[in-house]
Amino acid sequence: MSFFMLGMLILLAGGFVSLCVGRRPVPASLFGSASAVAGSLLAVIPSFQVLIRGVSESWQTDWTVPFGSFYVQIDALSAVFLIPIFGLSAVAAVYGATYLLAYREKNLGIPWFFYNLLLIGMALVVVARNGLLFLVAWEIMSLSSFVLVTFEYERPMVRQAGLIYLIAMHIGTAFLLVFFIVMGHQAGSLDFTKLSGTSSSVANLLFLLAIIGFGTKAGFMPLHVWLPYAHPAAPSHVSAVMSGVMIKTGIYGIVRTITLLGTPPAWWCWLLILIGVSSGILGVLFALAQHDLKRLLAYHSVENIGIITIGLGVGLLGIHRNSPLLAVLGFTGGLFHVLNHAVFKGLLFLGAGAVLHGSGTGQLDRLGGLLKRMPWTAFFFLVGAIAISGLPPLNGFVSEFLIYLGVFKNAPGGGLASAVVALMVAGSLSLIGGLALACFAKAFGIVFLGLPRSPLAQHAHEADWTMRFSMAVLAALCLLLGIFSPAVVLVFQHVLPEIIPFDVSPIQKELESASAILQHFVFASLLLLALTGAFTVLRKLLLGKRSVRQAVTWDCGYAQPDARMQYTATSFAQPLTDLFRIFLRTRKTISLPEGLFPADSSFHTESSDISERYLYAPVFQWVGLLLSKLQWLQHGRLQIYILYIVLVLWTLLIWKLM
Amino acid sequence: MTALKLLHPLIALAAAPLLPGVINRTKALFAGRTGQPVLQLYYDLWKLLRKGAVYSRSTTWIFRLGPMIGISVALLALTILPFGGLPAAIRFEGDLILFAYLFGLARFFTIVMALDTGSSFEGMGAAREATFSTLCEPALLIGLAAITKYTGSVSLSQMFSSLRFSDWGQAGPAFILVGSALLIVFLTENSRMPIDDPNTHLELTMIHEVMILDHSGPDLALILYAAALKLWLLGTLLIGIVVPVHSGHPALDVLIAVLCMALLAVLVGIIESSMARIRLLHVPALLIGATTLSVLALVLTAR
C-alpha cells in the first residue's frame, strides 16, 4: 500500500511542478510525463503483489466528511484493473511527452497536471471502499478528463464535444448518487459491504441504477453518445487512456456491484448479455460507417465494451445456474478482454495520433499510402488491427475464445437455455468478429496502403522515437499476451473467488483446464509463425535469381491510373452499410452528372448516431421546452438569488424541525 | 502414431489440386466440351513456381506477405482437422473456434493485399469478400454449435469420431439443416457459383479472382494452392459431419472420405452447370438464409 500512496504523491507533485513551469513547453512535458511514468510504475507494484499472493491490502483512516471514511483496499479485482490503468498510462505518458510539443504555444502544464489528476482519479475509483470517497474519485476522474478533452478549446467541435461529455458524465453520476444512497441506506454505512437480506426489488433497483450509472461511463448503447465526440477531441495519448482504461472503470463498477448484491436472478444475466450483444453489433456497425479514424476507433470501444459485457453476462449466468464452467470462462474472458482492449485500443489510438501528427488529418478518404512514409507506425497499427479483430495468434483472439469456449462447452445438456445462450453468444461474437475484421481491413488498407489520396498524405512524416517506442511496447504486448495466455489466465485464480461465490477448488480446476487448452493454442500459434517464416524464406530463395520487375497496377489496360480512382473508405464499407441500413440510417446526398456536358457532381454520406437523433434529440428538446417555462426565475439580480438560498435553507430547517 | 497424424496433411497437399480439376471436368461434361486435364492445376502451379514476378509500384511488403500467411493458415488448419478416421495432429477443446478464426486471418490479409494495389477493381473485390464472408461466420459457428450441442464435444476430432450414421435417425432434420448451411458456407468461402463466378472474364463481376489480379509467379502459385486447400478443408468439414463413416478399417475409411471429396467436387460442378450466378445484391439474403438454417438446427438439437 505504501508504494501505491507514494506513487499517488509523485503523480500529484509532478503535476504541480509541471503546472508551475507550464509556460515553458519542454520542462513542463518532461516533468509531467516523467512523474506520470515514475508514479505509475511505483503505484502498480502492490497490484502485482496482491495478484501473486492473493492477499489484499487495505488502509483506512477517518475523514471529517459526514458518512465518509478514507477506506481504500487493493484486492485482486482492483489489481486486475489497476495494472492496465497504470501500465497504459505510463506508456501513453511517454508518447505524450513529444506529442504535446506540437502545441508549444499553449500552456502545457495544464494538460499534464490534469493527466496526472486523471490517473489519481482512476486509481482511487478502483481502490475506494467507501461510497463517498468513490464519488469524489469519480468526479476527479470525470472533471480532469473533461479538461483534457477540451484541450483544443479554440475549435468549436471540441467545445461541443466537451459539453456533451460533461452532461453525459453527470447524468451518469446522478444515477450513481441515488445508487449509493440506496445502498448506504440498506447497509447502514457507505462503506462497501456485501448486502444480505435485501429484498429482491431493492436489489433489482440497485442493479438497474448501476447499469445506467456505470454504463454511461462504459459506453453501453444507447448511453454511449458522448464517446464518439469526446475520444476524437482529446489529444491522442489521452484518447488512448480514456478509451483503453477510463471507460473500464464503468465495467469495474458493474463487477463490484455484482459482488455486493448477492445471488443474481436470471434476468440480470440476460440483460447484461443483451446489452453486450447490442453494444457490440451496433458499435462495430457505426464504426464501419465512419470517415474519421479516431471516431471509428471510438465506436470500436463501444463494440469491445459489448464483448466484455457479453463475457460478464455469461459469467453471471454461471453464478445463477451454479455452473463453475460458465462462471469461470465468462468472467475470465470478459476481464481478460478488459486487459487486452487496453493494450490494443491504446496502441491503435497512439497509431491514429501518429497519423494525425504526421499528416495533419484523420479523414480516411484523404489518406492513403502512408506505409511507405510511416513504416513503423504502419506496422504497429497492423498489429493492433489484427489484435482488435480477434484474430489468432494475438491477444484479442484469446479472450473471445474463452467466452466462446464457455458457451460451447456448456451447450450439451441444460436444455433450451444453454442453446439460447450459445446461439446469442456464438452468433453475435462471430458477426462482431467479421464486421470488426472488415472495419479494420478498411482502416488499415485505406490509411496505409494504396496511393496517397491528398497532398497531406503525400507529405506525411514518421513519428519520432518516443512515440514509436510507446507503440512498440504495446504491439509487443499484443503478441506476448497471446503467447503467454496460459500463464495470464492463471493470474485470475485470486480474482475470480472475489466475484464468484463458489468453493475455490472447482474455480481453480476450471482455470487450470482453460490454461491447458490455451497451451495447445499457443503451440498452433507458434507453428503458424514458423510456417509463415519458412514460406517467406522459400519465396526469397525461389525469386533470388529470377527477374523481379516493377510495373503499374493492372487497370484493365487503362493507361493512366490515378489515386482518385482507388476505392475509398466509404465505397469499401458501402455493401455492409447498405445491408444494415435499418440500423445505420445513413443519409446520402447525391448530385448526379446530368446533361450532355455534365458539370460538377458529388456524393456525400453521413451516418450520425441513431440514438442521438431519435432518442436524445427529442428528449432534450422536450426538456428544454419545459425548462424554458421556468425562465422567469432567472433575471440576473444577485439579491434575489441570495433570497432563494435563504428560502431553501429555511425550508430545510423547518423540515428538520418537523 | 506421429506418422499417422501427418497423413491427412500429406494426403491433402497431394490431392487438393485435384478438386478444381474434377469440378472443371464435370462442368465441361455438362457443356459438351472435353475440358482441361484433371491435373491442370498441378501444371499451372509447376509453371508459376518456376517464374519470376512482377509487382505493382504502389505495393508494399503487405502484398508480398499475404500469400505466405494464406498458405500457412491452410497448412495449420490441415493439422487441426481430422479426415476419414485419421486423427488430427493438433486437437483440443475449442479447436473448431480456432479453425473458423484462422480463415479470418487469411481473409484479413487477402483484403489488405488487394487494397495495397490501389486498384479500384481489387478494392471492389475486397469489399465484397469482406461483406459475404462476414455474413458466413454466424452460419458456420452457429452450425458448429448445433453439432456441439448434439454430440457433446467441443473438439473437431472428438466430434467427427463420435458421429454415427444412426445419428441421422435421431436428428436427421438438424443434420440436413446444418449440412445445407455448411454447403452454402463452403460455396461462398471458396468463391464458387452461385455466389461468385470463377470463370467470368469481367473484373466487375468477380470477387476472389479480382483480388489477386496483380499477383504473379510463386506468389500466385501459393495463392492458388491455398485456395485448393481451402476447398479441401471446408469440404472435409462438411463431409465429416454429413457422412460419418466408421467402417472399422482405417484404410477403407480414408478411401471412402477421398471418394466423398471427389463426389463433392462433382456436386459443385453440377451446381455450377445448372445455376447462374445470383445477383450480388441478393447474395446476403442467401447467406442470412444459411444462418437461419443453422439457428433452426440448434433449436432442433435443443429439445
Interface residues (C-beta under 8 A of the other chain):
Chain A: G368 G369 L371 K372 L382 A385 I386 S389 G390 L391 P392 F397 F401 Y404 L405 V407 F408 K409 A411 P412 G413 G415 L416 S418 A419 V420 A422 L423 A426 G427 L429 S430 L431 G433 G434 L435 L437 A438 F440 A441 K442 F444 G445 I446 L449 G450 L451 I517 H520 F521 F523 A524 L527 L528 L531 T532 F535 T536 R539 L542 L543 R546 S547 V548 R549 Q550 A551 V552 T553 W554 D555 C556 P561 A563 M565 Q566 Y567 S571 F572 A573 Q574 P575 L576 L579
Chain B: L49 K51 G52 A53 V54 Y55 S56 R57 S58 T59 T60 I62 R64 L65 P67 M68 I69 I71 S72 V73 L75 L76 T79 I80 I90 R91 F92 E93 G94 D95 L96 I97 L98 A100 Y101 L102 G104 L105 R107 F108 I111 V112 A114 L115 D116 T117 G118 S119 S120 F121 E122 G123 M124 A126 A127 R128 A130 T131 S133 T134 L135 C136 E137 P138 L140 L141 I142 L144 A145 T148 K149 Y150 T151 G152 V154 E203 L213 D214 G217 P218 D219 L222 P284 T291 V295 L298 V299 T301 A302
